[in-house]
Amino acid sequence: MSGTSEGPGSAPDSIRSPVTERDSVSRTASELRDYRAAFNAAQLAMAVVDREGLVVAANHAFATLLGAEPAALVEQAAADLVDLAAEARTWHAYLEVLRGRQARLRCTRRLKHPDGRSMWTEVALAPIPDSRNVLMSVADVSDRRDLQARLRHLQMHDPVTRLPNRALFFERLSAALESSSYGSGGTGRIGLCYLDLDGFKAVNDTLGHRVGDRLLTAVAARLTQCADQSGYGRSGGHLVARLGGDEFALLVEDSTGTEQLADLAKSVLAALQKPFDLAGQRLSVSASIGVVERAAAGTSATGLMQAADTTLYWAKADGKARWTLFDPERNAHRMTRQALSSTLRPAVERGEFALEYQPLVDLESGAVRGVEALVRWNHPQFGTLAPNRFIGIAEEDGSIVQLGRWVLRTACRQARQWQLDHPEAAPVFVSVNVAVRQVWDSDLVGDVAGILAETGLAPQLLQLELTESAVMGSAGRPLQALQALSDMGVRIAIDDFGTGYSNLAYLSRLPVSVLKLDGSFVRGFRYDDGTHPNPADETIVEALVQLAHRLGLTVTAECVETAGQAARLRRVGCDTGQGWLYSRAVAPDRIAAMIGVCPLRDLPA
């Protein structure tokens, strides 16, 4: 006998007893009644939808939600009942569920309640097992949405001023920049006024934070009023936000140009300059405003804020209580300065600096008596940079000490080498500029003594130049350092003499041996054609030369460019001259060719 062995209690379908079949049918009908009862009694609004999108059955909760009877909803298009066709993406997903190509759909729709109020609902669709139909459920999530909205409002708004906070501001800014890239018919531009209050910290410190908060609230109200009165709602969006502390921002979407932002900044300044009455306290404040306006395309939120922050800094640096428009050229200079500052220290170690030398010529004989060492930075990105591009930066960040020590050592070594290479000629001295910070932040006396000993250069062949303002104000440690250097035999020169507020009586007590007259005096001398642009300069120079000689000082004139200037300087007794008449700053080998040549002007070009 062939067949399959059945286990205990089992029987093939073909020989199942009539009693078993009746029990199964009875149980299935009972379960179906239970399912229908649960479906109708459920608090969740539900409807069965066929593959054509028509309602097969709806429970009482679904009918109540829509203000209809369950029977009246049968054969109606389910998508119309819950507005699924309003969005193309949702509609496409809905059709995919009906066709069995997508497992489920969940979306949020805004419907109208039978009592007239709007409500937010969450619509979900999923296939019914062992059926060609799908189950649609609709849940009223209005309360949850309202709670989420309130929580988001608290999260995105400043508790003091009730203005949008930094998070909402950047969300709105990013959205504005993104939407502009799709060409929505606006101007495609964006503007920003970034401001902070001048002296707000003093209000908090003297009157307390409660008054400070009241002031911030009052400022917020005036800023909002300025934005509303400017009518930006007609041409584009606007947002007034508090970014933190006393910083505020006014964002203008679809701006029409810099003139619009300038007008807004002016109105804000005018509004804030009016006194504030705060619970008996009358306060007057001002603000500094950075204004940026540009095409939105290619602009990032970070880039826009960096430009605004930079421009706000300019407004404060220029005197506060003003607005300043972003200037690309000024920003490029700032970025260059920042780049130089960050690479200056490593540049010394990488050997990117070099020295050139400009002759100091005896006005009587025309012979080279000395040279001034001038540092150049061979920057890998910006090319060769003159000292005025980086010395100020080096003084600010302290790298002038390291750089100055390198300049001093290199110049002394070169001067000694010229001496060794030209033993028959009188040795030339080398003049090196010294910053005041080198005196304060380093052992300048020890550095000079060590470098002279290392290079073998005599102290009398080294001249250190300091500016007039630095030398005239010397006291304490700087004066002691200058005196020690002078006692060592090093010559001390005052550079650009005549441009500061000189105390001539104090000059006699300083360990100074040389005055270098500022080039502005020499430019006022007669030219080769005999004209006298500024005769007073000649009188001043002659008086200064006589005074210096009586004090035992020698005088060097800077910026000598014509033979007429040199002749006049020689006649009034000036000792040495320096300028393009003789030579520009040149490489060491060019100086070697000048040593021993007399007069210097006879040297072939």
Secondary structure, DSSP 4 states (H G I P E B T S, - for coil): --S-PPPTT---GGG--HHHHHHHHHHHHHHHHHHHHHHHH-SSEEEEE-TTSBEEEE-HHHHHHHTS-HHHHTTSBHHHHTTGGGSHHHHHHHHHHHTTSSS-EEEEEEEE-TTS-EEEEEEEEEEPTTSS-EEEEEEE-HHHHHHHHHHHHHHHB-TTT-SB-HHHHHHHHHHHHHHHTT--SS-SEEEEEEEEEETHHHHHHHH-HHHHHHHHHHHHHHHHHHHHHTTHHHHS-EEEEEEETTEEEEEEET---HHHHHHHHHHHHHHHHS-EEETTEEE--EEEEEEEEEESTT--HHHHHHHHHHHHHHHHHTTSSSEEE--HHHHHHHHHHHHHHHHHHHHHHHT-EEEEEEEEEETTT--EEEEEEEEEEEETTTEEE-GGGTHHHHHHHSTHHHHHHHHHHHHHHHHHHHHHH-TTSPPPEEEEE--HHHHHHS-HHHHHHHHHHHHT--GGGEEEEEEHHHHHT--SHHHHHHHHHHHHT-EEEEEEETSS---HHHHTTS---EEEE-HHHHHTS--TT---S-HHHHHHHHHHHHHHHHTT-EEEE----SHHHHHHHHHTT--EE-STTT--SB-HHHHHHHTT-SSGGGS--
